[in-house]
Amino acid sequence: MARKLIGQLLVEKNLISPQELQNGLALQRERKEKIGRILLDLGYLAERDLIAALSEQHGTPLILAADFPAMPLEIEKLSPKFLKQFGVIPLDLNENVLTVAMSDPSDTDTLESLRLFTGFTCKVRLGQENEIGEALERFYGGANGASGKVLEDTGEGVGEYAEAGEDIEHLRDMASEVPVIRLVNNMVSRAVERRASDIHIEPFEKEFRVRYRIDGILQTVDSPPIDLKPAIISRVKLMAKLNIAERRLPQDGRIKLKVLGKEIDLRVSTLPTLYGESVVMRILDKSDSSAFDLRRLGFPSNLLSKIESLTSMPHGILLVTGPTGSGKSTTLYSAMKRINLPDKKIITIEDPVEYQMDGINQIHVNAQIGLTFAAGLRHIVRQDPDVIMVGEIRDLETAEIAIRSALTGHLVFSTLHTNDAPSAITRLVDMGVQNYLLASCLIGVLAQRLVRIICKECRVEYWEEAERLKVLGLDVRGSSRAKVHRGKGCEQCGLTGYESRKGIFELMEPDDEIRKMIVANESANIIANYARQKGMKTLREDGVEKVLEGVTTVDEVLRVTQDI
């Protein structure tokens, strides 16, 4: 019976999606590496899952780091340099059969070299590449193991390694205890129940703090006892398939859960700090089919029709600007969902891919393997797409390829970090983009912020002082105050006075005059003044309208537009 291909096996086990396999195979045609390594580098797969699948595919038993020998078996003709170079740990020699730990059972060249060098028949046990690498570093140290011998056993070093191994196993045991599992599950459930977008787990010297980001604002919740810090962090890392032994370097992973009847993706990031690892979990609700709907984002009807028109254009570049957390990605995903039809090929390159959308080819940036925005975008154009989404324009090379793509018949969406719409033009020109190229392809710039919406349960009217309203540009016509709304705070909204968020927007559509200004290298202020004369509503003006409609508060609009 023919052995199943590893990619097919991984798809059957639901460890990767068919689309992720296709992405990996496409990259494999360029890199000429094993598909398993490519899938790991793309972040689609955890190494332990790949090893388990390889074990099943080849019928090769697994070995855990805890089962490695305290010191490796010494084989006269195998130098430390060779073992480190090819990732091999000698485990046992029994009647001319040498058992070794390796991470790739299909590496016949290495196995043949072992047989020729030693004269022994070789048996393989599968281990994780990073665990084998760490063990070899412990055994031999140095870059090449230049001494040609195993380091002398002073007793102290072996004791340290044994202690480290015991510590890791102890962490695994603690993280697997029912109270810890229940505590972490409850932490996630409460966050989902309270509509949090992120969970922050932060260790300090005398405190172990948990906070939820709800409607863009961090709120402290009841924190676990500080003595449970290692167990809770290890539990999250185990769930995210991260290396719990690695506490010196940042790690990223994903957790898929069903919480309160919802399919939830948690994007997990760990970061070493002075008092332990800080963990942040981004909550992505996969079950909310209406999450990406332009109509739900807060666009006024006239602006919505303009955005729908721009996102239906055959070519050009549409930019969405704003600071981190202003909803730029949500707007672009909503635009793509609207035009995600069988007659359109849509490809995205993102860092990271936050939401997975059926029918859209999504690429995850990985600078470590050379898959940058610019490199990925160069290859995307060869895939004959109709629509391209670039997660962010960060440098001149990415900007130039995006603009060239727009000029050659593609519709390009991307984001920039600027405070308002006109500033996007000067930002790109400052990067080095040619003015005339930008003027030729730019079809629109949308600046946006997210404001919290007043809770319907505790919404009340009150009189606001005119001076504060004037800061927003609101003319109260000689009155000393005006009637607006706010939330008192109730159980329904967690005493915040707010529930969910909507956008405030500023859309600039370049006409012939603005294109001339771009070519003439006019300042953002001059372009902004002209655009306002032609009817462009600023972020604050859109915010004021939502204040007067009783949608949000004066404080909210001032908070999110204070940088303008």
C-alpha positions as CSV (number, residue, x, y, z in Angstrom):
1,M,0.0,0.0,0.0
2,A,1.4,3.4,-1.0
3,R,2.4,5.7,1.8
4,K,0.2,8.8,2.1
5,L,1.9,12.1,1.3
6,I,2.5,14.1,4.5
7,G,0.5,17.1,3.2
8,Q,-2.5,14.8,2.5
9,L,-2.2,13.3,6.0
10,L,-2.0,16.7,7.7
11,V,-5.2,17.9,5.8
12,E,-7.0,14.6,6.8
13,K,-6.2,15.2,10.4
14,N,-7.5,18.8,10.2
15,L,-4.0,20.1,11.2
16,I,-3.9,22.4,8.2
17,S,-6.6,23.5,5.7
18,P,-6.5,22.5,2.0
19,Q,-5.8,26.1,1.1
20,E,-2.8,26.2,3.5
21,L,-1.4,23.1,1.9
22,Q,-1.8,24.8,-1.6
23,N,0.0,27.9,-0.3
24,G,2.8,25.7,1.0
25,L,3.1,23.7,-2.2
26,A,3.2,27.0,-4.2
27,L,6.1,28.2,-2.0
28,Q,7.8,24.8,-2.2
29,R,8.1,25.2,-6.0
30,E,10.4,28.2,-5.3
31,R,12.3,27.1,-2.2
32,K,12.7,23.4,-3.1
33,E,12.5,22.4,0.5
34,K,10.4,19.7,2.2
35,I,6.8,20.6,2.6
36,G,6.8,20.0,6.3
37,R,9.5,22.6,6.9
38,I,7.7,25.1,4.6
39,L,4.4,24.6,6.5
40,L,6.3,25.2,9.8
41,D,7.9,28.4,8.5
42,L,4.6,29.7,7.3
43,G,3.2,29.3,10.8
44,Y,0.4,26.9,9.6
45,L,1.6,24.0,11.8
46,A,3.1,23.3,15.1
47,E,6.3,21.1,15.1
48,R,4.9,18.6,17.5
49,D,1.9,18.0,15.1
50,L,4.2,17.6,12.2
51,I,6.4,15.1,14.1
52,A,3.3,13.1,15.1
53,A,2.1,13.0,11.5
54,L,5.5,11.9,10.3
55,S,5.6,9.2,12.9
56,E,2.3,7.8,11.6
57,Q,3.4,8.2,8.0
58,H,6.7,6.3,8.4
59,G,5.6,4.0,11.3
60,T,8.5,5.5,13.4
61,P,8.1,5.8,17.2
62,L,8.4,9.2,18.8
63,I,10.8,10.3,21.5
64,L,10.2,13.2,23.9
65,A,13.0,15.5,25.2
66,A,12.5,14.1,28.7
67,D,13.6,10.7,27.3
68,F,16.9,11.9,25.8
69,P,19.9,10.5,27.7
70,A,21.6,12.8,30.3
71,M,24.7,12.4,28.1
72,P,24.8,11.1,24.6
73,L,26.1,7.7,23.6
74,E,29.7,8.1,22.4
75,I,30.3,6.6,18.9
76,E,34.0,6.8,17.9
77,K,33.4,7.7,14.3
78,L,30.7,10.3,14.8
79,S,32.1,13.7,15.7
80,P,30.0,16.3,17.5
81,K,30.4,18.5,14.5
82,F,28.6,15.9,12.3
83,L,25.9,15.2,14.9
84,K,25.1,18.9,15.3
85,Q,25.2,19.6,11.5
86,F,22.8,16.8,10.7
87,G,20.7,16.9,13.9
88,V,21.3,13.4,15.2
89,I,21.4,12.1,18.8
90,P,22.8,8.6,19.3
91,L,20.6,6.9,21.8
92,D,21.4,3.2,22.1
93,L,23.7,0.6,20.5
94,N,22.5,-3.0,20.8
95,E,24.0,-5.9,18.7
96,N,25.2,-3.6,15.9
97,V,21.9,-1.8,15.7
98,L,22.3,2.0,16.4
99,T,19.2,3.8,17.6
100,V,19.3,7.6,16.9
101,A,16.9,10.5,17.4
102,M,16.2,12.6,14.3
103,S,13.5,15.0,13.2
104,D,13.2,13.7,9.6
105,P,12.7,10.0,9.0
106,S,12.9,10.5,5.3
107,D,16.5,11.9,5.4
108,T,18.0,8.8,3.8
109,D,21.3,10.6,3.0
110,T,22.0,11.1,6.7
111,L,21.0,7.5,7.6
112,E,23.2,6.2,4.8
113,S,26.1,8.3,6.1
114,L,25.6,7.0,9.6
115,R,25.6,3.4,8.3
116,L,28.8,4.0,6.3
117,F,30.7,5.8,9.1
118,T,29.8,3.3,11.8
119,G,29.1,0.0,10.0
120,F,25.9,-0.3,12.1
121,T,22.3,-0.8,11.0
122,C,20.3,2.3,12.0
123,K,16.9,2.7,13.7
124,V,15.2,6.1,14.0
125,R,13.1,7.6,16.7
126,L,11.4,10.9,15.9
127,G,12.0,14.0,18.0
128,Q,11.2,17.7,17.6
129,E,13.9,19.6,15.7
130,N,14.2,22.3,18.3
131,E,14.4,19.8,21.2
132,I,17.1,17.8,19.4
133,G,19.0,21.1,18.7
134,E,18.8,22.2,22.3
135,A,20.0,18.8,23.5
136,L,22.9,18.8,21.1
137,E,23.9,22.3,22.3
138,R,23.8,21.0,25.9
139,F,25.9,18.0,25.1
140,Y,28.6,19.6,23.0
141,G,28.3,23.4,23.3
142,G,30.1,25.7,20.9
143,A,29.2,26.3,17.3
144,N,30.9,23.3,15.9
145,G,31.8,21.1,18.8
146,A,35.4,21.7,17.8
147,S,36.9,19.6,20.5
148,G,35.7,16.5,18.7
149,K,34.7,15.0,22.1
150,V,31.8,15.2,24.4
151,L,32.4,17.9,27.1
152,E,33.8,16.5,30.3
153,D,31.2,15.5,32.8
154,T,31.9,17.7,35.9
155,G,28.7,16.5,37.5
156,E,27.5,20.1,38.0
157,G,26.4,20.6,34.4
158,V,24.5,17.3,34.2
159,G,22.8,18.2,37.5
160,E,21.7,21.6,36.0
161,Y,20.3,19.9,32.9
162,A,18.5,17.3,34.9
163,E,17.0,20.0,37.1
164,A,15.9,21.9,34.0
165,G,14.2,18.8,32.6
166,E,12.5,18.1,36.0
167,D,11.3,21.8,36.0
168,I,9.7,21.5,32.6
169,E,8.0,18.2,33.5
170,H,6.8,19.9,36.7
171,L,5.4,22.8,34.7
172,R,3.6,20.3,32.4
173,D,2.1,18.5,35.4
174,M,0.9,21.8,37.0
175,A,-0.5,23.0,33.7
176,S,-2.5,19.8,33.3
177,E,-4.2,19.9,36.7
178,V,-8.0,20.3,36.6
179,P,-8.1,23.6,38.6
180,V,-5.6,25.3,36.3
181,I,-7.4,24.0,33.2
182,R,-10.7,25.2,34.6
183,L,-9.3,28.6,35.6
184,V,-7.8,29.3,32.1
185,N,-11.1,28.1,30.4
186,N,-13.1,30.4,32.6
187,M,-10.8,33.3,31.9
188,V,-11.4,32.9,28.1
189,S,-15.2,32.3,28.6
190,R,-15.6,35.5,30.6
191,A,-13.6,37.4,28.1
192,V,-15.9,36.2,25.2
193,E,-19.0,36.9,27.3
194,R,-17.8,40.4,27.9
195,R,-17.0,41.0,24.2
196,A,-13.3,41.4,24.9
197,S,-11.0,41.6,21.9
198,D,-7.8,40.7,23.9
199,I,-6.8,39.0,27.1
200,H,-3.6,40.3,28.8
201,I,-1.8,38.1,31.3
202,E,1.0,40.1,32.9
203,P,3.5,39.0,35.6
204,F,4.9,41.6,38.0
205,E,7.1,41.2,41.2
206,K,4.2,41.2,43.6
207,E,1.2,40.8,41.3
208,F,-0.2,38.6,38.6
209,R,-2.5,40.8,36.6
210,V,-5.2,39.8,34.1
211,R,-6.9,42.5,31.9
212,Y,-9.4,42.4,29.1
213,R,-9.5,44.9,26.3
214,I,-13.2,45.7,25.9
215,D,-14.2,48.2,23.2
216,G,-10.6,49.3,22.9
217,I,-10.1,50.0,26.6
218,L,-8.2,47.8,29.0
219,Q,-10.1,46.7,32.1
220,T,-8.6,44.9,35.1
221,V,-10.5,41.7,36.2
222,D,-10.1,39.5,39.2
223,S,-6.6,38.1,39.0
224,P,-5.4,34.6,39.9
225,P,-3.1,34.0,42.8
226,I,0.5,34.9,42.0
227,D,1.7,31.3,42.9
228,L,-0.3,30.0,39.9
229,K,1.6,32.2,37.5
230,P,3.9,29.5,36.0
231,A,1.1,27.0,35.7
232,I,-1.3,29.4,34.0
233,I,1.3,30.7,31.5
234,S,2.4,27.1,30.8
235,R,-1.2,26.0,30.3
236,V,-1.8,28.7,27.7
237,K,1.5,27.8,25.9
238,L,0.6,24.1,25.9
239,M,-2.8,25.0,24.4
240,A,-1.1,27.2,21.7
241,K,1.4,24.4,21.0
242,L,4.3,26.5,22.0
243,N,7.6,25.4,23.6
244,I,7.1,25.7,27.4
245,A,10.8,25.2,27.9
246,E,11.6,28.4,25.9
247,R,11.2,31.3,28.3
248,R,13.9,33.7,26.9
249,L,12.4,34.4,23.4
250,P,9.0,35.6,22.2
251,Q,6.7,33.0,20.7
252,D,3.5,33.1,18.7
253,G,0.8,30.4,18.3
254,R,-2.9,29.8,17.9
255,I,-5.7,28.1,19.9
256,K,-9.0,27.0,18.5
257,L,-11.8,26.6,21.0
258,K,-15.6,26.4,21.1
259,V,-16.7,28.9,23.8
260,L,-20.4,29.7,24.7
261,G,-21.4,27.9,21.5
262,K,-19.0,30.1,19.3
263,E,-16.1,29.0,17.3
264,I,-13.2,31.1,18.7
265,D,-9.6,31.5,17.4
266,L,-7.1,32.8,19.9
267,R,-3.9,34.3,18.5
268,V,-1.4,33.9,21.3
269,S,1.8,36.0,21.8
270,T,4.3,35.5,24.6
271,L,7.0,38.0,25.5
272,P,9.8,37.6,28.2
273,T,9.7,40.3,30.8
274,L,11.6,41.0,34.0
275,Y,9.2,38.9,36.1
276,G,8.2,36.2,33.7
277,E,6.4,35.9,30.4
278,S,3.7,38.3,29.4
279,V,0.9,36.6,27.4
280,V,-1.6,38.3,25.1
281,M,-4.5,36.4,23.5
282,R,-6.3,38.1,20.6
283,I,-9.9,36.8,20.4
284,L,-11.3,36.2,16.9
285,D,-14.9,35.1,16.7
286,K,-15.1,32.8,13.6
287,S,-18.8,32.1,14.1
288,D,-20.0,35.7,13.6
289,S,-20.9,35.6,9.9
290,S,-22.0,39.2,10.0
291,A,-18.7,40.5,11.4
292,F,-17.5,41.8,8.1
293,D,-20.4,43.9,6.9
294,L,-19.8,47.5,5.7
295,R,-23.3,48.4,6.8
296,R,-22.5,47.5,10.4
297,L,-19.3,49.5,10.7
298,G,-21.1,52.9,11.1
299,F,-20.8,54.4,7.6
300,P,-23.4,57.1,6.9
301,S,-25.6,56.1,3.9
302,N,-24.0,58.5,1.5
303,L,-20.5,57.5,2.5
304,L,-21.4,53.8,2.3
305,S,-22.5,54.1,-1.3
306,K,-19.1,55.8,-2.1
307,I,-17.1,53.1,-0.4
308,E,-19.1,50.4,-2.2
309,S,-18.4,52.2,-5.5
310,L,-14.7,52.5,-4.8
311,T,-14.4,48.8,-3.8
312,S,-16.0,47.8,-7.0
313,M,-13.6,49.7,-9.2
314,P,-11.7,47.6,-11.8
315,H,-8.3,49.0,-10.8
316,G,-6.5,51.6,-8.6
317,I,-5.4,51.8,-5.0
318,L,-7.6,52.4,-2.0
319,L,-5.9,53.3,1.3
320,V,-7.3,53.0,4.8
321,T,-5.4,55.0,7.4
322,G,-5.4,55.4,11.2
323,P,-3.5,54.3,14.3
324,T,-3.3,50.7,15.5
325,G,-6.7,49.4,16.7
326,S,-8.7,51.8,14.6
327,G,-10.5,49.1,12.6
328,K,-8.6,49.4,9.4
329,S,-8.3,45.6,8.8
330,T,-12.0,45.1,9.6
331,T,-13.0,47.7,7.0
332,L,-10.8,46.0,4.4
333,Y,-12.0,42.5,5.2
334,S,-15.6,43.8,4.9
335,A,-14.8,45.3,1.5
336,M,-13.2,42.1,0.3
337,K,-16.1,40.0,1.6
338,R,-18.5,42.1,-0.4
339,I,-16.7,41.5,-3.7
340,N,-15.6,37.9,-2.9
341,L,-17.4,36.4,-5.9
342,P,-16.6,33.5,-8.2
343,D,-15.4,35.8,-11.0
344,K,-12.9,37.5,-8.7
345,K,-9.5,36.2,-7.6
346,I,-8.5,37.9,-4.3
347,I,-5.0,37.5,-2.7
348,T,-3.9,39.1,0.5
349,I,-0.5,39.3,2.2
350,E,-0.8,40.1,5.9
351,D,1.3,40.2,9.1
352,P,-0.4,38.3,10.6
353,V,-3.4,36.7,8.9
354,E,-6.0,37.6,11.6
355,Y,-9.2,36.3,9.9
356,Q,-9.4,33.4,7.6
357,M,-11.9,33.9,4.8
358,D,-13.2,31.2,2.4
359,G,-12.5,32.0,-1.3
360,I,-9.6,34.4,-0.6
361,N,-6.0,33.3,-0.9
362,Q,-4.2,34.6,2.2
363,I,-0.4,34.8,2.8
364,H,1.3,35.2,6.1
365,V,4.4,37.4,6.1
366,N,7.5,35.6,7.5
367,A,10.6,37.9,7.3
368,Q,12.8,35.1,8.7
369,I,12.4,33.1,5.5
370,G,12.5,36.2,3.2
371,L,8.7,36.4,2.8
372,T,8.3,40.1,3.3
373,F,5.4,42.3,2.1
374,A,7.5,43.3,-0.9
375,A,8.7,39.8,-1.8
376,G,5.3,38.3,-1.4
377,L,3.6,41.1,-3.4
378,R,6.1,40.5,-6.3
379,H,4.9,36.9,-6.6
380,I,1.2,37.7,-6.0
381,V,1.2,39.8,-9.2
382,R,2.2,36.7,-11.2
383,Q,-0.8,34.8,-9.8
384,D,-3.2,36.8,-12.0
385,P,-5.3,38.3,-9.2
386,D,-8.1,40.8,-9.7
387,V,-7.9,42.2,-6.2
388,I,-4.8,42.4,-3.9
389,M,-4.8,43.4,-0.3
390,V,-1.5,44.4,1.3
391,G,-1.8,44.4,5.1
392,E,0.4,47.5,5.5
393,I,2.6,49.7,3.3
394,R,5.8,50.0,5.5
395,D,8.5,50.8,3.0
396,L,9.2,52.2,-0.5
397,E,9.7,48.8,-2.1
398,T,6.2,47.6,-1.0
399,A,4.6,51.0,-1.9
400,E,6.2,51.0,-5.4
401,I,5.0,47.4,-6.2
402,A,1.5,48.1,-4.9
403,I,1.2,51.2,-7.0
404,R,2.7,49.5,-10.1
405,S,0.1,46.7,-9.5
406,A,-2.7,49.3,-9.4
407,L,-1.4,50.9,-12.6
408,T,-1.4,47.6,-14.4
409,G,-5.0,46.7,-13.9
410,H,-5.4,45.5,-10.3
411,L,-7.5,46.8,-7.5
412,V,-5.2,47.2,-4.5
413,F,-6.3,47.7,-0.9
414,S,-3.8,48.6,1.8
415,T,-3.3,50.5,5.1
416,L,-1.1,53.3,6.4
417,H,-0.5,54.8,9.9
418,T,-1.4,58.4,9.4
419,N,-3.7,60.7,11.4
420,D,-6.0,61.8,8.5
421,A,-6.7,61.1,4.9
422,P,-4.6,63.8,3.2
423,S,-1.5,62.9,5.2
424,A,-1.4,59.5,3.5
425,I,-0.3,61.3,0.3
426,T,2.6,63.1,2.0
427,R,3.6,59.9,3.9
428,L,4.0,58.0,0.6
429,V,5.8,60.8,-1.1
430,D,8.2,61.1,1.9
431,M,8.8,57.3,1.5
432,G,10.1,58.1,-2.0
433,V,7.0,57.3,-4.2
434,Q,6.9,59.3,-7.4
435,N,4.2,61.9,-7.2
436,Y,2.9,61.4,-10.8
437,L,2.6,57.6,-10.2
438,L,0.6,58.1,-7.0
439,A,-1.6,60.7,-8.7
440,S,-2.4,58.3,-11.5
441,C,-3.6,55.4,-9.5
442,L,-5.0,56.7,-6.1
443,I,-8.8,56.3,-6.1
444,G,-9.5,57.1,-2.4
445,V,-8.1,57.5,1.1
446,L,-10.3,56.6,4.1
447,A,-9.2,57.7,7.5
448,Q,-11.1,56.2,10.5
449,R,-11.3,55.8,14.2
450,L,-13.5,53.6,16.5
451,V,-15.8,55.2,19.0
452,R,-17.6,53.5,21.8
453,I,-21.4,53.4,21.5
454,I,-23.6,54.6,24.4
455,C,-25.3,51.7,26.2
456,K,-29.1,51.6,25.3
457,E,-30.0,50.3,28.7
458,C,-28.6,53.3,30.7
459,R,-28.5,56.1,28.1
460,V,-29.5,59.5,29.5
461,E,-29.6,63.1,28.3
462,Y,-27.5,65.8,30.0
463,W,-26.4,69.3,29.4
464,E,-22.8,69.7,28.1
465,E,-20.9,72.9,28.4
466,A,-20.5,74.9,25.2
467,E,-16.7,75.3,25.6
468,R,-16.2,71.5,25.4
469,L,-18.4,71.4,22.3
470,K,-16.5,74.2,20.6
471,V,-13.3,72.1,20.9
472,L,-15.1,69.6,18.6
473,G,-16.0,72.5,16.2
474,L,-19.7,72.4,17.2
475,D,-21.4,75.8,17.0
476,V,-24.0,76.1,19.9
477,R,-25.2,79.4,18.6
478,G,-24.7,81.6,21.6
479,S,-25.9,79.1,24.1
480,S,-23.8,78.3,27.1
481,R,-24.6,74.6,26.9
482,A,-26.3,71.9,24.7
483,K,-28.2,68.7,25.4
484,V,-26.4,65.5,24.5
485,H,-26.3,61.9,25.8
486,R,-24.1,59.5,27.8
487,G,-24.4,56.2,29.6
488,K,-24.8,56.2,33.4
489,G,-23.3,52.7,33.7
490,C,-25.3,49.5,34.4
491,E,-24.9,45.8,34.8
492,Q,-25.6,45.3,31.1
493,C,-22.5,47.3,30.0
494,G,-20.3,46.4,33.0
495,L,-20.8,49.9,34.5
496,T,-18.9,51.5,31.6
497,G,-21.9,53.3,29.9
498,Y,-20.8,51.9,26.6
499,E,-21.6,48.8,24.4
500,S,-19.6,47.9,21.3
501,R,-18.0,50.3,18.8
502,K,-18.6,52.0,15.5
503,G,-16.4,54.0,13.2
504,I,-16.1,57.6,12.4
505,F,-14.7,58.3,8.9
506,E,-13.1,60.8,6.6
507,L,-13.1,59.9,2.9
508,M,-11.0,61.8,0.4
509,E,-11.6,61.0,-3.3
510,P,-8.9,62.6,-5.5
511,D,-10.3,64.7,-8.3
512,D,-8.3,66.4,-11.1
513,E,-7.4,69.3,-8.9
514,I,-6.1,67.1,-6.0
515,R,-4.1,65.0,-8.6
516,K,-2.5,68.2,-9.8
517,M,-1.7,69.1,-6.1
518,I,-0.1,65.7,-5.6
519,V,2.1,66.1,-8.7
520,A,3.0,69.7,-7.5
521,N,4.0,68.2,-4.1
522,E,1.5,70.4,-2.1
523,S,1.4,70.0,1.7
524,A,-1.3,67.8,3.4
525,N,-2.9,71.0,4.9
526,I,-3.5,72.6,1.4
527,I,-4.9,69.3,0.1
528,A,-7.1,68.9,3.2
529,N,-8.5,72.5,2.9
530,Y,-9.4,72.0,-0.8
531,A,-11.0,68.6,0.0
532,R,-13.1,70.1,2.7
533,Q,-14.3,72.9,0.4
534,K,-15.4,70.1,-2.0
535,G,-17.4,68.4,0.7
536,M,-15.1,66.1,2.5
537,K,-16.3,65.6,6.1
538,T,-13.5,65.3,8.6
539,L,-13.2,62.7,11.4
540,R,-14.3,65.2,14.0
541,E,-17.2,66.4,11.9
542,D,-18.4,62.8,11.5
543,G,-17.9,62.3,15.2
544,V,-19.9,65.4,16.1
545,E,-22.8,64.1,13.9
546,K,-22.8,60.8,16.0
547,V,-22.8,62.9,19.2
548,L,-25.8,64.9,18.1
549,E,-27.5,61.6,17.0
550,G,-27.0,60.2,20.5
551,V,-24.8,57.4,19.2
552,T,-21.6,58.3,21.2
553,T,-20.3,60.9,23.7
554,V,-18.3,64.1,23.5
555,D,-15.6,62.4,25.6
556,E,-15.3,59.5,23.1
557,V,-14.9,61.7,20.1
558,L,-12.3,63.9,21.9
559,R,-10.4,60.8,23.0
560,V,-10.0,59.2,19.6
561,T,-9.3,62.4,17.7
562,Q,-6.9,64.1,20.1
563,D,-4.0,63.4,17.7
564,I,-5.7,65.5,14.9
